[in-house]
C-alpha cells in the first residue's frame, strides 16, 4: 500500500478506535454513574442502549447518505457532531440528559462509521489487500475497546465525567487528520436515487419499540409487552412494504438475496447480543457483588482485548487456510464456550477462575468480527458499499441493544432481594442469554459451511499466494462464503 493509502487507513482506524474506546470507557464507568446520578438498573441500561439504538437505528440511513452525498463529507461532518455531544454527555446532571446525549452521539456514529468503512472498501481492491485493511481495521476497534477498559477505570476513578470529555480531545485530533489526509471524492450521481427516509423512519421506530418492549417486560403486564412487540413487528412489515414499492429503497431487495451477506448480518447481530450482554453482567458482578473498583474491573477485563493483537496477525492466516466461513463458525463456538464456562460463577471466584472465559472470549472476537466484516462487504458494488456497511453495523448495534435489554430484564426478574445470594442468582440467570445467543449464531453460520465451503480454504490459500492478481476480482453476489 502507498503512504497515502496507509495515511487514510490510519485516520479511519482512529475513528473506529474512538468508537471502541468510547463504548468501553462508559461500560466500566456505569456503576459510578449510577451512584452519582441515582439511576435504577433499568435506567442505567438505557445509558448504554440509547447509544446503540441511535447507532443501530440510523445506520442504514447513514450508509445510504455516504453513498449519496459523499463518504468523506459524511465522515467529517458527523465526526464533528460526535465530538460535540460526547462533551455534552459529560455535562449531564440528570439521567435523561445523559441518555439524550448518548442517543445523539450514537446517531452521529451511525453516519460516521459506515462512511469510514465504505472508504476502506472502495479504496482497496477486493482481495488480500482489502482483507488485510479490514482485519487491521477490526483489530484497531478491538484495541480501542481494550484500552478503553483501562482508561475508563482510571478516568472514572477520578470523575466519571472524564469518560465523556476524553473522546472530545481524540475526536478533534482525528477530525484534523481526516480533513488533511482523506482525499475528496467526485460528487456522487444522485439522479433517480432518493435517501429512503420513510424506510429509515419505520425501521428505526421498529427497533426502538422492540428493545423497549424487551426492557420493560419485567415491569409491566404481559399484554402490554405483547402489544409493544406486536407494534414493532408491524413496523418491520411497513418497512418491508416501503422498501418493496420504493423506486429508490434504503436497502435494495436484491442485496438481501446474498446468502453470505444475510448470514453474516444475522450471526453478527447474535454475536453482538451475547458479547455486550456478557460485558454488562460481568461489570455488575465484579463491582456490585465483589466490590472491585473501576480500575480493578478494567484490568480484569482487558484480557478480552487480546483480539487487538490476534485480528491482524493470527486471523488472516486462519482465513487463508480455512476460509471465512469456518473461521467465523469456530469463533462463535468459542464464544459459546466462554459464556458456558462463566455460568457457575460464585461469590468468591478468584481471577484465575474467570480467566478462561475472558481469554476465550477475546480469541472468539478475533476469529469472528473481522471475517464477518469481510463476508458482509465482499461482492457488493461500489455504489452500495455504504449500505452494506450500514447493514452490518445495524445488525451489530441492534444485537447489542437487544442483548443489553434481555440480560437486564432477566437479571431483574431473577433477583429476589439485595443479598449476595440473590444478586448471584440474577447474574447466573442473565448469563444464559449470551450463551443462547452464541449458540444460535453458530447454528446460523453453520449453513455457510455447505456448498463451496470445503474449497474455501484452498481458494483462500491460493489467493494469498497469488497476491494481487485474480484475487482482486470481485466475488459474485450470492457466493457461499
N, C-alpha and C positions, 0 to 999 in steps of 0.2 A: 504494500500500500504506500502511496505517496505521503509526503509530510503533511500536505493539506488534508488528505483523507484521514490521517491519524488525528489531526487537529479537530476536525469535525466530530470524529468518533469520541474524542476526549470530552468535548463540550456536551455531547448527548449523554455520555456516560455520567458526566457530572450532574445532569438533570435527573437521571434515574437514581443516582446515588442520593440526591437531595430528597427524592420521594421516599426512598427506603429509610434514610436516617430520620426523616420527619415522623414516619409511622412508628418506627422502633422507639424513638425517644418518648413519644406520647404513651406508648404501651407500658413502659416501666414507670411512668410518672402518674398513672391513673390513680393509685391509692393516695398519693399526695394531693392530687386534685380533689378527690372525693373528700378528704379530711378538711381541706381549706374551704371548699365551697359547699360542703354538707350535702353531697349528692347520694341518692339511693343507687343500688346496683343497676336497676333498670335505666336510670338517667345516665349513669356512668357509661353503660354500654352504648348509649346514644352519642356520647362524645366521640367514640370510635366509629360507630355506624353512620353518623352524619357525614363523615368524610368519605367513607366507602360508598355511601348512597349517592352523594354528589358525583363522586368519581365514576362509579359504575353506571349510574343513571344517564349521565350526559356523554359517556364515552363514545357511543355510536355517532352522536351528533358531532362530537369533537373530531372523530376520524373523517367524517364527511366534510366538515369545514376545512380540514387540512387539504383534502383532495381538491376542493373547490376554490378556496381563497389563498392557497399558498402555504406550504408546510413551514417555511421559515417564518413567515408573517404570524401564523397562529402560534408557533412555538414561542417567539419573543413576546408577543402581546400577553399571552396567558401566563408566562413565567412572571411577568410584572404583577399580574393580579394575584398570583400565588404568593409572591413576596409581600404584598400589601396586607392580605388577610391573615397570613401567618403571624404578622406583627400584631394585628388586631386581636387575634386569639389570646395573645399574651397579656392583653389589657383587660380581658373579661373579668367581671366581678360577680356574675351570676351564671348559673348553669346554662340558661337559654342563650346567653350571649356567646358562650364558648361553642355551643352546639351550632349556632348560626354561622359563626366564623369558620368552623371546621367544614360545614357544608359548602360554603363558597370556595374555600381552599380546595375541596375535593372537585368542585366543578372546574376550577382552573386547571387542576391536574388532568381532568378528563379531556381538556382541549390540548394541553401541552404534551402529554405522554404519547398519544398516537401520532401526533405530528413528528415527535422525535424519532419514534420507531420507524415511521414511513420514510424519514430522511435517510436512515440507515439502509432500509430495504431497497430504496431507489438509487442510492449512491454506490452500492456494491452489487456486482453481478451475482445472480443466483448461483450457488455452488460453494466450494470451500471457502472463498474469501468472505462471502456474506455469512456463512455459518460461523466462521471464526469471529467476525464482528459481533454477531448476535450472542455468541457464548461469552465473549468479553463483556458485552453489554449486560447480560443477565448476571454474570459474576460480579459486576460492579454494583448492581442492585442489591445483591446479597451482602457485599461489603458495606454498603450503606446501612443495611439493617443491622449488621454485626456491630459496626462502630457506634450506631445509634443506641444500642443497648447499653454500652458503657458510657457514652456521652450523656445519654438520658439519665442514667443513675447519678453521674457526677453533677449535672446541672440541676436535677430535681432535689438533690441533697442540699443545694444552696437555696434554690427557689424554683418551683415548677414552671414559673413564667419564662424562664430562660430556655425551656424546651421549645418555646414558640419564637423567641427572639433570635436564637442561634441560626435557624434556617434563613432568616432575613438576610444575614450577612453572606451566607453561602449563595443564596439566590442572586444577590447583587453581583457577586463575582462571576457567576455563570452567565448572567444576563449580559454583562460587558463582553465576555468572551464570545458569546453567541453572535452578538452584533458584529464583532470583528472577524470571526472565523467562518461562520456558516454562509456560503455564497447565496446571493439572491437567485431565485429560480424564475424562469419565464412565467408570466401570468397564465394560470390555467384557463383553458377554454371552457367557459361555463354555459355555453349555448345549449339549451334544452336540458340542463341539469339543475334541478332545484335542491334546496337544502334538505327537504324531508322533515320539516318542522312538526307536522302532525304526527308522524311516526315517532319522532323523538319524544314528544309530549306524552303520547299514550304509553310508550314503553317505560318511560321514567315514572309515570304515575303508577303503573302496574308493579314495578319493583318496589316503590315506596310502600304501597298498600300490603304487598306480600310480606315484606320484612316487618312492618308494623304489626300485622296480624300475628306473626310468629312471636314477636317480642311481648305482646300483650296477652298471649294465650293463657298465662297463669294468673292473670289479674281480672279477667272478665268472663262472662258466661260463654259456654262452648258455641252457642248460637251466634253470638257477636263475632267470635273468631271465624266461624264458618262463613258468615256474611262478608267479612273483610277479605278473606282469601278468595271467596267467590267473585267479589268485585274485581280483585286483582286479575284473576283468570279471564274475566270478561274483557278487561282492558288489554290483556295479551291478545285476545281474539280480535279486538278492534285494531290493534297494531298490525296483526297479520292481514286483516282485510284492507287496511290503508295501504300497506306495502304492496299487496297484490294488484290494487287498482291504480296505484300511482304511476305516472309516466316517468317519474324520477324517484324511485324508492330509496329510503335510507339505506337499506341493505338489499341489493339485487337478489331476487329469489334464486337465481342460478348459482350464486356463491354458496348458498346453503345446501346445494346438492353434492358438494365435495365431501365425501365421506371422511377423509382425513381431517379436514378443517372442522367439521362438526364434532368428531371425536375429540379433537384437541381442545375445543371450547368446553365441551361437557366435562372432560377429565380435569381441565384447568379450574372450572367452577367448583367441582367437588374437592379437588386438592386444596384450593384456597380456603374453602369452608372448614376443612379439617385443620389446616395449618394455623389460621388465625384464631379459630375456636380453642385449639390447644394452648396457644400463647396466652390467651385471656385467662383460662383456668389456671395455668401454671403460675402466672404472675400473682393472682389472688391467693393461691395456695402458699407460695413462698413468703408473701408479705403479710397476709392477714392471718393465716393459721400458724406459720412458722415464725413470724415476726422478723423476717430478714429485711434489711434496709434496701433502698432502691439500688444502691451500688452493688450490694451482695447479689441481688437478683440479676442485675445486668451481667455481672461476671459469671454467674451460674449459667445464664442462657447464651452467652457469647459463643459457646462451642457449636451452636447451631450454625454459626457463620463460617464454618469450615467450607461451606459451599462457595464462598468467595474465592477460595484457592482452587477448589476442585472443578468448578464450572468451566474455566478456560484452559485447564490442564488435563484432567482425567476424562471429563465428559466427551471432548472431541475424539479422543482415541476410542472410547467405547462406541460412540456413534459410527465411527469409521468401520469398526469391526462388526457390530451387531445391527446397525440401523436405528433410526429414531424410535420406531415402534417398540422394539424390545427394551431399549434403554428406559423409555417412559414407563413401560409396564413394570420393569424392575424397580424403578424409583417409587412407584405408587405402592407396590407390595412392601417395600422397605418402610414407607411412611406408616402403613397399617401396623407393621411390626413394632415401630417406635411407640405408637399410641397404646398398643396392647401391653407392652412392657411397663407402661406407666399406670395402667388400670389399678393394680393393687397398692397404689401409693398409700403410705402410712403417715401417721402424725409425727413419727420420729425418724423418717428416712434420712440417711446420710447422702451427701452429694454423690459418692460413688454408686449408690443405688439408683440415682436419677440419670447418671451419665450415659448409660447405654441407650436410653430413649433419646436423649438430646443429640448425641453424636449420630445416631441412625437417622434422625430427622434432618440433620444438616446434609448428610450424604444423599438422602432421598430428594431433598430440594435441588441439589446439584444435578441429579440424574433426570429430574422431571421438568424443571422450569425452562431451561434453555431449549431442549428439544421440542417442548410444546410450542415455544415461540417460533421455532423453525418450521414445524409442520403447519402451523396456523397461517403462515405468510407465504410459503413456497407455492409456486404455480399460479399466483394471483397477479393479474395485470397491474402494471404500474399505476394506472389511474384509480385503482381500487385498493392500493396498499394502505391508505389511511383508514378506510373502512374495515379492512381485515385486521389491522392492529387494534382499532377501536372495538371490534367484536371480541377479540381475545381478552383485552383488558376489561371489557364489560363483564365477561364471564368470570375473570379473576375477582373483580370487586363485588359482583353480585354474589358470588360464592362466599367471599369474606363477610359480607353483610349478613347473609343467611346463617353462616356458621356462628358468628358472634351472637346473633339473636337466639339461635337454637340453644347454644350452651348456656346463655344467661337464663333462658326460660326453664331449661331442665334443672339448672343449679338451684334456682329459686324454688321450684316445685319440690325438689328432693331434700331441701334443707329445712329441718324441723327444729328450730331453735338456734341459739347462738353458741352452744357448747362446741369444743373442738371436735367431738364425735359427730355432731350434727353437720358441722361445716365439711368434715371429711366425707360424709355420705353424699353431700351435694356435689363436691368436686368429682368423686368417683362416678356418680351418675352422669354428670356433664361430659366426662371423658369418653363416654360411649359414642357421643355424637361425632367427634373427629375420626374415631375408629371406623364407624359405619360409613362415613363419607369417603375415607380412603379405600375401603373395600369395594364400594360401588364404583369409584373412579377406576380402580384396577380392572373391574369387570368390563366397564365401557372400553377401556384401552385395549383389552384383550381381543376385541373384534379387529383391531388393526394388525394383529399378528397373522391373520389369514391371508390368502391370496399370495401376493408377491413378497410378503414379509420374510419368507425364508430366504429370498435372494437379496434382501435389503442390505445385510451386512456385506455381502460380496460386492454389490454395486457401490456401496459407500466406500469400501476399501479401494476399489478400482478408481473411484472418483478422486480419493485422496492422493493416490499415486499419480493419476493423470494430471493433477494440478488444475490449471485454468481452462483446459480445452473443452471437451464435450461436457465437462461437469457444469459449465456455466449455462448450458442450455436449459431453459425453463422446464419444469416438470409439468406435465399436462394436468389440468384440473381433474379431480376425481381419482387420481392415483392413490393407491393404498400406501400409507407411509408408516 
